[in-house]
Amino acid sequence: MPFTDPVGRPTVVELRQYTLRPGRRDELVELFDREFLEAQEATGTRVLGQFRDLDDPDRFVWLRGFSDMAARHRALTDFYGGPVWAEHGPRANATMLDSDNVLLLRHLSDEDGFAVSASDRPGAGAPAPERFVSLTVWSFPPGRHDGTSLIRDGLLPVLRRTGPAPLAALTTETAHNTFLRLPVRTGENVAAVLTSYADENACRQHVADIRAHPLVRDEILPAVERAQTAAPQTLRLAPTGRSLIS
């Protein structure tokens, strides 16, 4: 693309899940999409997606990416120390009960990262797209790689053959969090897969096709279940009007 993208394909990704005060999600979404996108991207951040959680009216989910950990530190320092956050941050914080549910992630493999550009972002006031995004997170014992290998080498190839290819497949970034003002979850070992569909029925059909696949049914899912430390978390997400991921 002719657009100059300072981040390109981000190698470090934050998955952020905020629990909000009852009834205030739309207020945060409007503020976020109006004030915080271009201001963050001016620092070298790529704001990848903003979503309403369809199962929790008081949860806001978003992802942002950075070219590396050093760039993350610089970008967060510049944004949270800058004028836009100074002006609008207190109002955003007032909508939140908890903003510490954050996973620091990286690509599961070289071919599984986000490929988006801010030049494709809808303009201010754009309506929310009629799309459905599914994000599943599996948790495995720290220090073990068998679970994430099962997702990368077993499940992902079947996902690509049976429906829309995942937008991204991610795993835990093990580098130390150097921006302590914003905590992240520690001691984690996860794999996360994010896929977009025309609607939820298309998602359900894709999941049914995957579960019926003999390799997945008989080998991959039983092995994942033996390796995981908890049942996977699946988020049913609706993109906001200015989300790059939709």
C-alpha positions in Angstrom: 0.0 0.0 0.0 1.2 3.6 -0.6 0.2 4.5 3.0 3.2 4.7 5.3 2.5 2.4 8.2 4.9 2.9 11.2 3.8 -0.4 12.8 3.3 -2.7 9.7 2.5 -6.2 11.1 2.7 -5.7 14.8 4.7 -8.3 16.6 3.5 -7.4 20.1 -0.3 -7.3 20.8 -2.3 -6.4 23.9 -5.7 -8.0 24.4 -7.5 -5.8 26.8 -10.9 -6.7 28.4 -12.5 -3.9 30.5 -15.3 -4.3 33.0 -17.3 -1.1 32.9 -19.8 0.6 35.2 -23.3 -0.5 34.4 -24.8 1.2 31.4 -21.7 3.2 30.4 -20.2 1.1 27.5 -21.7 3.2 24.7 -20.2 6.3 26.4 -16.7 4.7 26.4 -17.1 3.5 22.8 -18.1 6.9 21.5 -15.2 8.6 23.4 -12.7 6.0 22.4 -13.5 6.0 18.7 -13.6 9.8 18.6 -10.5 10.7 20.7 -8.2 7.8 21.2 -7.5 6.2 17.8 -5.5 8.8 15.9 -3.8 10.0 19.1 -2.5 6.5 19.8 -1.5 5.8 16.3 0.5 9.1 16.2 2.8 7.5 18.8 3.4 4.3 16.7 0.6 2.2 18.2 -1.7 0.2 15.9 -5.2 0.1 17.4 -6.4 -3.1 15.8 -10.0 -3.5 17.0 -12.6 -2.3 19.4 -15.6 -4.5 20.4 -18.8 -4.8 22.4 -18.9 -8.1 24.1 -22.2 -9.7 23.1 -22.5 -11.7 26.3 -21.8 -8.9 28.8 -23.3 -5.4 28.2 -20.7 -3.9 30.6 -17.6 -5.3 28.9 -15.4 -3.5 26.3 -12.7 -5.5 24.5 -10.0 -4.1 22.4 -6.6 -5.0 20.9 -3.6 -2.8 20.0 -0.2 -3.7 18.5 3.4 -2.5 18.5 6.4 -3.3 16.3 8.4 -4.6 19.4 8.6 -4.2 23.1 10.8 -1.1 23.0 8.3 0.6 20.6 5.5 -0.4 23.0 7.3 1.4 25.9 7.9 4.5 23.9 4.3 4.6 22.5 2.6 4.1 25.8 4.9 6.7 27.5 4.0 9.2 24.8 0.3 8.6 24.8 -0.4 8.3 28.5 1.9 11.3 29.1 0.4 13.3 26.3 -2.4 16.0 26.0 -5.2 13.8 24.7 -5.1 11.3 27.6 -4.7 14.2 30.0 -7.9 15.8 28.7 -10.0 12.7 28.1 -8.5 10.0 30.2 -10.3 10.9 33.4 -13.7 10.6 31.7 -12.7 7.2 30.2 -11.5 5.9 33.6 -14.7 7.0 35.1 -16.6 4.4 33.0 -14.4 1.5 34.2 -14.5 -0.8 37.2 -11.5 -2.9 36.1 -9.0 -2.4 33.3 -6.3 -4.9 34.4 -7.5 -8.0 32.5 -4.8 -7.7 29.9 -2.8 -10.4 28.0 0.5 -9.5 26.3 0.7 -11.6 23.1 2.8 -12.3 20.0 2.1 -14.1 16.8 1.9 -17.9 17.1 3.9 -18.2 13.8 5.1 -15.8 11.1 2.0 -16.4 9.0 -0.5 -15.8 11.8 -0.2 -12.1 12.6 -2.5 -9.2 11.9 -2.1 -7.5 8.5 -4.1 -4.2 8.8 -3.4 -0.6 8.0 -4.8 2.6 9.6 -5.5 3.8 6.1 -8.4 1.4 6.0 -10.0 2.7 9.2 -13.6 4.0 8.8 -14.1 7.6 9.4 -15.6 9.3 12.5 -19.3 8.5 12.9 -19.2 5.4 10.8 -21.9 2.9 11.7 -21.0 -0.4 13.4 -20.5 -3.1 10.7 -22.8 -6.0 10.6 -20.0 -8.5 11.3 -19.4 -11.1 14.0 -16.0 -11.7 15.5 -15.1 -14.8 17.5 -12.0 -14.8 19.8 -11.1 -18.0 21.6 -8.4 -18.2 24.3 -7.0 -21.5 25.5 -4.9 -21.7 28.7 -2.0 -24.2 29.2 0.5 -24.8 31.9 3.3 -22.2 32.1 6.5 -23.3 30.3 4.8 -26.1 28.3 4.5 -25.8 24.5 2.5 -28.9 23.7 -0.8 -27.1 23.9 0.1 -24.2 21.8 1.7 -26.6 19.3 -1.6 -28.4 19.0 -3.4 -25.2 18.1 -0.7 -24.1 15.6 0.0 -27.3 13.9 -3.3 -29.2 14.4 -6.3 -26.9 14.7 -5.2 -23.9 12.5 -4.7 -25.9 9.3 -8.2 -27.3 9.7 -9.6 -23.8 10.4 -8.1 -22.5 7.2 -9.5 -25.4 5.1 -13.0 -25.3 6.5 -13.9 -21.6 6.6 -12.6 -18.1 6.7 -8.9 -18.1 7.7 -8.2 -16.7 11.2 -7.4 -13.0 11.2 -4.7 -13.8 13.7 -3.4 -16.6 16.0 -1.5 -15.5 19.0 0.4 -16.8 22.0 1.8 -15.3 25.2 4.6 -12.8 24.9 7.1 -13.8 27.6 9.0 -10.5 27.7 8.8 -8.5 30.9 6.2 -5.7 31.0 8.3 -2.6 31.0 5.4 -0.1 31.3 4.3 -0.8 34.9 1.7 1.9 34.9 -0.5 -0.6 32.9 -0.3 -4.1 34.5 -0.7 -7.3 32.4 -1.6 -10.8 33.5 1.6 -12.7 34.5 2.3 -16.5 34.6 0.1 -17.1 31.6 0.6 -19.5 28.7 -2.2 -19.0 26.2 -3.1 -19.5 22.6 -5.7 -17.1 21.1 -7.4 -17.4 17.7 -9.5 -14.5 16.2 -11.8 -15.0 13.2 -14.4 -12.8 11.5 -17.7 -13.9 10.0 -20.6 -12.3 8.1 -22.8 -13.2 11.0 -23.1 -15.5 14.0 -24.8 -18.3 12.0 -21.7 -18.5 9.7 -19.5 -18.8 12.8 -21.7 -21.6 14.2 -21.5 -23.5 10.9 -17.8 -23.2 10.8 -17.4 -24.4 14.4 -19.7 -27.4 13.6 -17.7 -28.3 10.6 -14.4 -28.1 12.6 -15.8 -30.3 15.4 -17.1 -32.8 12.9 -13.7 -33.1 11.2 -12.3 -36.6 12.0 -8.8 -35.3 12.9 -10.2 -32.6 15.1 -12.8 -34.7 16.7 -10.7 -37.8 17.4 -7.2 -36.4 18.0 -6.8 -32.6 18.2 -9.6 -31.6 20.6 -9.0 -34.5 23.0 -5.3 -33.7 23.1 -6.0 -30.0 23.7 -8.5 -30.9 26.5 -5.8 -33.0 28.2 -3.2 -30.2 27.9 -5.3 -27.2 29.0 -5.6 -25.9 32.5 -9.2 -24.6 32.1 -12.0 -24.6 29.6 -11.3 -22.2 26.8 -12.8 -18.7 26.9 -14.7 -17.7 23.7 -15.7 -14.1 23.3 -18.6 -13.2 21.0 -17.7 -9.7 19.7 -19.4 -7.0 17.7 -16.9 -4.4 16.1 -17.5 -0.8 16.8 -17.8 1.6 13.9 -14.1 2.5 13.6 -12.6 -0.9 14.3 -10.0 -2.1 11.8 -10.9 -5.6 12.6 -14.5 -6.3 11.5 
